[in-house]
Amino acid sequence: MHLSTIVGLLQNAALLLALGVLYDLLGARSRSRRLDLPAVITGLALGGIGIAVMLTRWEFGNGVVFDTRSVLLGVAGFFLGTVPTAIAVIITAAFRLIQGGAGAWTGVGVIVTSAALGLGWRWARRRKPADAYLWELYLFGVVVHAAMLLWMLTLPQTMSGAVLRAIGLPVMLIYPFATALLGRLLANHEIRRRITEELRESEARYRNLSTGLEELVRARTAELDQRLTEIRALNEAMTELLAESHRANQRLLATQNELQEANAELESFAYSVSHDLRAPLRAIDGFSQILVEEWGSWLPEQAQHYLGVVRRNAVAMGQLITDLLRFSRLSRQPLERCSVAIDPLVREVLGALLAEEGERQVEVVLGDLQPCQADAPLLQQVWTNLLSNALKYTRSREVARIEIGCEKTDRELVYSVRDNGVGFDMEYVDKLFGIFQRLHRSEDYEGTGVGLAIVQRIVRRHGGRVWAEAEQEGPEAGATFFFTIPAPGDASPV
């Protein structure tokens, strides 16, 4: 390497340092993509530095020259942004064409590629250029100058191989390092500028704060006095409100006691009425049976029919009274919780119910029924009502299918009874658990409309929930009834 080359590189280095000074003076205000005056001035200055760099070149051969314009334009694109870099590209590219020679268009390609890689790198990282580490700047230099060497392939074939052999290794050893150093210099300038601006803003805020502090204290003091006055008035109003709330609570307690007494009297009345209705009902049923058995053959056919209607209604009313008595007892009967094994309990209930079904085909699927803490007799009543409903509403099916399942959660056990029966309209699901509520005609399905109300009362007394889902058409037709029993420790009897 000749002395003139060394002098040229030193001059290039000095000019690149001038870029750092230029960035410190103007670059901080020209990073915007707007075409403003500082950005244009910075671009013109960059173009001037680029021309100066290109005038202190190392000439490989006729028209093939090397300098640090790739370092200059790559770092400019990365740190200064679009407008200044674009102006510098236009100036340096025009000057390179004026210089001419075999490598003129190759030189223009290097100029445009270096600047484009700088801008692309700036855009892709989406962080401030000043935050770049030294290793990232070195990697950026490697990418830029690898692209520069690729442009050497556009030289005439007799020249490109010689150029790459002569400059390939020096370029990849020196230029990325120069790129990293220049980039670090500009990054340090940016960090110092940012710190200076923050200090200046902090000082301005401090001066403003000091200027307005006294006035703020006076305003706050006046506001505090007003707030204290409002708080005193609010305390007085709160005292009166608490007194009124206490009086309202007393009235509410009195009303609650009256309501409990009224409920107790109503339940007692319902129990008494239901109990007292049994005697005349037994008389009606008994004497009508005597008429049928002893004088039935003497009576006209229409009279026999009327007696049959009387007997059937007497039996239905007797069942209704039995259900009402059972429903009214649920409020007075205390819960006696114990560990209940659900699987044998359900099998026992099913055995009793299926014995009454005769030769009917019923397919029963039993899941893993987890034990729970509950009142065993009351829980047996729940299973009896749900399973008898499932058997009743599947009578129209050639093969009835009943699935009994259980799902355990952190807080409760969810039991379910699913059948493939006639289902019900989900529009009326809210009426399903009401007393005397029926969603099917009594002529089609017997019952009093109390069974599901009893299920709901028992489950709620255990602190659980009960609901139903149904489909009336399709392969999934049928109904599913769910009820929950809280896990031990979560139960709160009602």
C-alpha positions in Angstrom: 0.0 0.0 0.0 1.5 3.3 -1.1 2.1 6.4 1.1 -0.6 8.3 -0.9 -3.1 5.6 0.0 -2.3 5.9 3.7 -2.6 9.7 3.4 -6.0 9.2 1.6 -7.3 6.9 4.3 -6.3 9.4 7.0 -8.0 12.1 5.2 -11.1 9.9 4.8 -11.0 9.3 8.6 -10.8 13.0 9.3 -13.8 13.6 7.0 -15.8 10.9 8.7 -15.0 12.5 12.1 -16.4 15.7 10.6 -19.6 13.8 9.9 -19.8 13.1 13.7 -19.4 16.8 14.4 -22.0 17.6 11.8 -24.4 15.1 13.3 -23.8 16.6 16.8 -24.6 20.1 15.4 -27.5 19.5 12.9 -28.4 15.8 12.8 -30.4 15.9 16.0 -32.9 18.2 14.3 -33.0 16.4 10.9 -34.2 12.9 11.8 -37.7 13.7 10.8 -38.9 12.5 7.4 -40.3 16.0 6.7 -38.5 18.1 4.1 -37.4 20.9 6.6 -34.5 23.2 6.3 -32.1 21.5 8.8 -32.6 18.2 7.0 -31.7 19.8 3.7 -28.7 21.5 5.1 -27.5 18.3 6.7 -28.0 16.5 3.4 -26.0 19.1 1.5 -23.2 18.9 4.1 -23.2 15.1 3.8 -22.9 15.4 0.1 -19.9 17.8 0.5 -18.2 15.3 2.9 -18.9 12.5 0.4 -17.3 14.5 -2.4 -14.3 15.3 -0.2 -14.0 11.6 0.7 -14.2 10.6 -3.0 -11.4 13.1 -3.9 -9.0 11.4 -1.4 -9.4 8.0 -3.0 -7.2 5.0 -3.6 -7.2 4.2 -7.3 -7.0 0.5 -8.2 -6.9 0.9 -11.9 -8.2 3.1 -14.7 -11.6 4.4 -13.4 -11.8 2.0 -10.5 -11.4 3.9 -7.2 -12.0 3.1 -3.5 -12.8 5.3 -0.6 -15.0 5.3 2.6 -18.2 6.6 0.9 -19.9 3.3 1.7 -19.1 3.8 5.4 -20.3 7.4 5.2 -23.6 6.7 3.4 -24.5 3.5 5.3 -24.0 5.2 8.7 -25.8 8.4 7.5 -28.8 6.3 6.5 -28.8 4.5 9.8 -28.5 7.6 12.0 -29.8 10.6 10.0 -32.8 9.2 8.2 -34.3 9.6 4.7 -34.1 13.2 3.7 -30.5 14.0 4.4 -29.4 10.6 3.1 -31.3 10.9 -0.1 -29.7 14.4 -0.8 -26.3 13.0 -0.1 -26.9 10.0 -2.4 -27.9 12.3 -5.3 -24.8 14.5 -4.8 -22.3 11.7 -4.4 -23.8 9.6 -7.3 -23.7 12.6 -9.6 -20.1 13.4 -8.7 -19.1 9.7 -9.2 -20.6 9.8 -12.7 -18.7 13.0 -13.4 -15.5 11.3 -12.3 -16.2 8.6 -15.0 -14.1 5.6 -15.6 -14.9 1.8 -15.9 -16.2 1.6 -12.4 -18.5 4.7 -12.5 -21.8 2.8 -12.5 -20.5 0.3 -10.1 -19.6 3.2 -7.8 -23.2 4.6 -8.1 -24.6 1.1 -7.2 -22.4 1.0 -4.1 -23.6 4.5 -3.1 -27.3 3.6 -3.5 -27.0 0.2 -1.9 -25.0 1.5 1.2 -27.6 4.2 1.8 -30.5 1.8 1.3 -29.1 -0.7 3.7 -28.6 2.0 6.3 -32.2 3.2 5.9 -33.5 -0.4 5.9 -31.6 -1.3 9.0 -32.9 1.8 10.7 -36.5 0.8 9.8 -36.2 -2.9 10.6 -34.9 -2.6 14.1 -37.7 -0.2 15.2 -35.6 1.2 18.1 -33.5 4.4 18.4 -30.2 4.2 16.5 -28.4 5.4 19.6 -29.4 2.2 21.4 -27.3 0.1 18.9 -24.5 -2.0 20.5 -21.0 -2.1 19.0 -21.5 -5.6 17.8 -24.6 -4.7 15.9 -22.8 -1.8 14.2 -20.0 -4.1 13.2 -22.5 -6.6 11.8 -24.1 -3.8 9.9 -20.7 -2.8 8.5 -20.1 -6.4 7.4 -23.5 -6.5 5.5 -22.9 -3.1 3.8 -19.4 -4.0 2.6 -20.3 -7.5 1.6 -22.9 -5.9 -0.7 -20.2 -3.5 -1.9 -18.0 -6.4 -2.9 -20.9 -8.0 -4.8 -21.1 -4.9 -6.9 -17.5 -5.5 -8.0 -18.9 -8.4 -10.0 -20.5 -5.8 -12.3 -17.0 -4.6 -13.5 -15.6 -6.0 -16.7 -14.8 -9.6 -16.4 -11.1 -9.1 -16.8 -11.1 -6.6 -14.0 -13.6 -7.9 -11.4 -11.6 -11.0 -10.3 -8.4 -9.0 -9.8 -10.3 -6.3 -7.9 -11.9 -8.8 -5.5 -8.6 -10.6 -4.9 -6.8 -7.4 -4.2 -9.3 -5.6 -2.0 -11.7 -8.3 -0.6 -9.8 -9.1 2.5 -8.7 -5.5 3.4 -12.2 -4.2 2.9 -13.8 -6.9 5.1 -11.2 -6.3 7.8 -11.1 -2.5 7.9 -14.4 -1.1 6.6 -16.8 -2.9 9.1 -14.5 -1.8 11.9 -14.6 1.8 10.6 -18.4 1.6 10.3 -18.7 0.4 13.9 -16.4 3.1 15.2 -18.2 5.9 13.3 -21.6 4.5 14.3 -20.5 4.4 18.0 -19.3 8.0 17.7 -22.6 9.1 16.4 -24.5 7.0 18.9 -22.5 8.6 21.8 -23.3 12.1 20.3 -27.0 11.2 20.2 -26.9 9.9 23.8 -25.2 13.1 25.0 -27.7 15.2 23.1 -30.6 13.3 24.5 -29.3 13.7 28.1 -28.7 17.4 27.5 -32.3 17.8 26.2 -33.6 15.9 29.2 -31.6 18.0 31.6 -32.8 21.2 29.8 -36.4 20.1 30.0 -35.9 19.1 33.7 -34.5 22.5 34.5 -37.4 24.2 32.7 -39.9 22.1 34.6 -38.1 22.8 37.9 -38.2 26.6 37.2 -41.8 26.4 36.3 -42.5 24.4 39.4 -40.6 26.8 41.6 -42.4 29.8 40.1 -45.9 28.3 40.5 -45.3 26.4 43.8 -46.2 29.3 46.1 -49.4 30.0 44.1 -50.2 26.3 44.1 -49.8 26.1 47.9 -52.1 29.1 48.3 -54.7 27.5 46.0 -54.3 24.1 47.7 -54.8 25.7 51.1 -57.9 27.4 50.0 -59.2 24.2 48.5 -58.3 22.3 51.7 -60.3 24.8 53.8 -63.3 24.3 51.4 -62.9 20.5 51.6 -62.8 20.6 55.4 -66.1 22.6 55.4 -67.6 20.1 53.0 -66.4 17.1 55.1 -67.9 18.6 58.3 -71.3 19.0 56.5 -70.9 15.5 55.1 -70.1 14.0 58.5 -73.3 15.6 59.9 -75.3 14.2 57.0 -73.7 10.8 57.4 -74.6 10.8 61.1 -78.2 11.5 60.3 -78.1 8.8 57.5 -76.7 6.2 59.9 -79.4 7.0 62.4 -82.0 6.7 59.7 -80.4 3.4 58.5 -80.6 2.1 62.1 -84.2 2.9 62.3 -84.8 1.3 58.8 -83.0 -1.9 60.0 -85.2 -2.1 63.0 -88.3 -1.8 60.9 -86.8 -4.4 58.5 -86.1 -6.8 61.3 -89.7 -6.3 62.6 -91.1 -7.0 59.1 -88.8 -10.0 58.7 -90.1 -11.5 62.0 -93.7 -10.8 60.9 -93.0 -12.5 57.5 -91.4 -15.5 59.2 -94.4 -15.8 61.5 -96.8 -15.5 58.5 -94.9 -18.2 56.6 -94.9 -20.5 59.6 -98.7 -19.9 60.0 -99.2 -20.5 56.3 -97.2 -23.7 56.3 -99.1 -24.9 59.4 -102.4 -24.0 57.7 -101.4 -25.8 54.5 -100.4 -28.9 56.5 -103.6 -28.8 58.6 -105.8 -28.4 55.6 -104.0 -31.1 53.6 -104.2 -33.4 56.6 -107.8 -32.7 57.3 -108.8 -33.3 53.7 -107.7 -36.9 53.9 -110.7 -38.1 56.0 -113.5 -36.9 53.7 -111.5 -38.0 50.7 -111.1 -41.5 52.1 -114.9 -41.5 52.7 -115.5 -40.5 49.1 -113.2 -43.2 47.8 -114.4 -45.9 50.2 -118.1 -45.4 49.6 -117.7 -45.1 45.9 -115.8 -48.4 45.9 -118.6 -50.0 47.9 -121.1 -48.7 45.3 -119.0 -50.2 42.5 -118.4 -53.6 44.2 -121.9 -54.2 45.7 -124.4 -52.3 43.5 -122.3 -51.8 40.4 -124.2 -54.4 38.3 -127.5 -52.7 39.2 -126.4 -49.3 38.1 -126.7 -48.0 34.5 -123.5 -48.0 32.4 -123.3 -44.2 32.5 -123.6 -44.2 36.3 -120.8 -46.8 36.5 -118.7 -44.5 34.3 -119.4 -41.5 36.7 -118.4 -43.6 39.7 -115.1 -44.5 37.9 -114.4 -40.9 37.3 -115.1 -40.1 41.0 -112.7 -42.9 42.1 -109.9 -41.8 39.8 -110.2 -38.2 40.9 -110.2 -39.3 44.5 -107.0 -41.2 44.0 -105.4 -38.3 42.2 -106.5 -35.9 44.9 -105.1 -38.2 47.5 -101.7 -38.3 45.8 -101.8 -34.5 45.5 -102.5 -34.2 49.2 -99.6 -36.6 49.9 -97.3 -34.5 47.8 -98.4 -31.3 49.4 -97.8 -32.7 52.9 -94.4 -33.9 51.8 -93.6 -30.5 50.3 -94.8 -28.6 53.5 -92.7 -30.9 55.8 -89.5 -30.0 53.9 -89.4 -26.5 55.5 -89.7 -27.9 59.0 -87.6 -31.0 58.7 -84.0 -30.5 59.9 -81.1 -31.6 57.8 -79.1 -34.5 59.1 -76.0 -34.5 56.9 -73.9 -37.7 56.7 -71.7 -39.3 54.0 -74.1 -40.8 51.4 -72.9 -43.4 48.9 -74.8 -42.4 45.8 -74.2 -45.5 43.7 -76.0 -48.0 45.9 -78.7 -45.5 46.7 -79.4 -44.9 43.0 -79.4 -48.7 42.3 -81.9 -49.2 45.1 -84.2 -46.5 43.7 -83.9 -47.9 40.2 -84.7 -51.4 41.4 -87.9 -50.3 43.0 -89.0 -48.2 40.0 -88.1 -50.8 37.3 -90.0 -53.5 39.2 -93.2 -51.5 38.4 -92.3 -51.2 34.7 -92.9 -54.9 33.9 -91.5 -56.2 30.6 -90.6 -52.7 29.3 -87.1 -52.4 27.7 -85.1 -49.8 29.7 -81.4 -49.3 29.1 -79.6 -47.7 32.1 -76.1 -46.3 32.0 -74.5 -45.6 35.4 -71.5 -43.3 35.5 -69.0 -42.9 38.4 -71.3 -41.6 41.1 -69.2 -39.8 43.7 -70.4 -39.9 47.4 -71.4 -36.6 49.0 -72.4 -35.1 52.4 -76.2 -34.8 52.5 -79.4 -35.9 54.2 -79.8 -39.5 53.0 -83.7 -39.8 53.0 -84.1 -36.4 51.4 -81.5 -37.2 48.7 -83.3 -40.5 48.1 -86.5 -38.5 47.4 -84.6 -36.4 44.9 -83.4 -39.4 43.0 -86.8 -41.1 43.2 -88.6 -38.1 41.7 -86.0 -37.5 38.9 -85.8 -41.2 37.9 -89.5 -41.7 38.0 -89.9 -38.7 35.7 -87.3 -40.2 33.3 -89.2 -43.5 33.2 -92.6 -41.7 32.8 -91.6 -39.5 29.9 -89.8 -42.2 27.9 -92.8 -44.6 27.7 -93.4 -43.6 24.1 -89.9 -44.9 23.2 -89.4 -48.5 22.1 -86.2 -48.7 24.1 -85.9 -46.2 26.9 -82.4 -45.0 27.7 -81.5 -43.3 31.0 -77.9 -42.0 31.6 -76.9 -41.1 35.2 -73.7 -39.2 35.6 -71.6 -37.2 38.0 -68.9 -34.5 37.5 -66.7 -33.2 40.3 -65.5 -29.6 40.6 -63.5 -27.8 43.2 -66.7 -26.5 45.0 -69.4 -29.0 44.3 -70.6 -32.3 42.8 -72.9 -32.1 39.7 -75.2 -35.0 39.3 -77.3 -35.5 36.1 -80.1 -37.7 34.8 -80.5 -37.8 31.0 -83.3 -39.5 29.1 -84.4 -40.0 25.5 -88.0 -39.1 26.2 -90.3 -36.4 24.8 -88.4 -33.5 26.3 -90.0 -30.1 26.7 -90.0 -26.6 25.2 -87.0 -24.6 26.7 -89.1 -21.5 26.4 -91.0 -22.6 29.5 -88.0 -24.0 31.4 -88.5 -21.3 34.2 -91.9 -22.8 35.0 -90.6 -26.4 35.3 -89.7 -26.3 39.0 -92.8 -24.4 40.2 -95.4 -26.1 42.3 -98.4 -27.4 40.3 -96.6 -26.5 37.0 -96.9 -29.1 34.2 -95.6 -28.7 30.7 -97.5 -31.8 29.4 -101.2 -32.7 29.5 -102.4 -34.7 32.5 -104.3 -36.9 30.0 -100.9 -38.0 28.5 -98.7 -38.2 31.6 -99.9 -38.7 35.2 -98.6 -36.6 38.0 -99.5 -33.7 40.3 -96.8 -31.1 39.3 -95.2 -31.2 42.7 -92.3 -33.6 42.2 -89.8 -31.2 40.7 -90.8 -28.5 43.2 -89.9 -31.0 45.9 -86.5 -31.7 44.2 -85.7 -28.0 44.0 -86.7 -27.4 47.7 -84.5 -30.3 48.9 -81.5 -29.3 46.7 -81.7 -25.7 47.8 -81.9 -26.6 51.4 -78.6 -28.4 50.9 -77.1 -25.2 49.4 -77.1 -26.6 45.8 -78.6 -25.7 42.4 -81.0 -27.4 40.1 -81.7 -26.8 36.4 -82.8 -28.7 33.2 -82.0 -28.8 29.5 -84.1 -30.4 26.7 -84.5 -31.0 23.0 -87.8 -32.1 21.5 -86.6 -33.1 18.0 -83.6 -34.8 16.5 -81.3 -37.6 17.6 -80.5 -35.8 20.9 -84.2 -35.4 21.8 -84.9 -35.9 25.5 -84.3 -34.0 28.7 -81.4 -33.7 31.2 -81.8 -32.7 34.8 -78.9 -31.4 36.8 -78.5 -30.8 40.5 -75.5 -30.0 42.7 -74.4 -30.8 46.2 -71.7 -28.5 47.6 -68.4 -30.0 48.7 -67.9 -30.4 52.5 -67.2 -26.9 53.9 -69.0 -25.0 51.2 -72.6 -26.1 52.1 -74.9 -23.5 53.6 -78.4 -25.1 54.2 -81.4 -22.9 53.4 
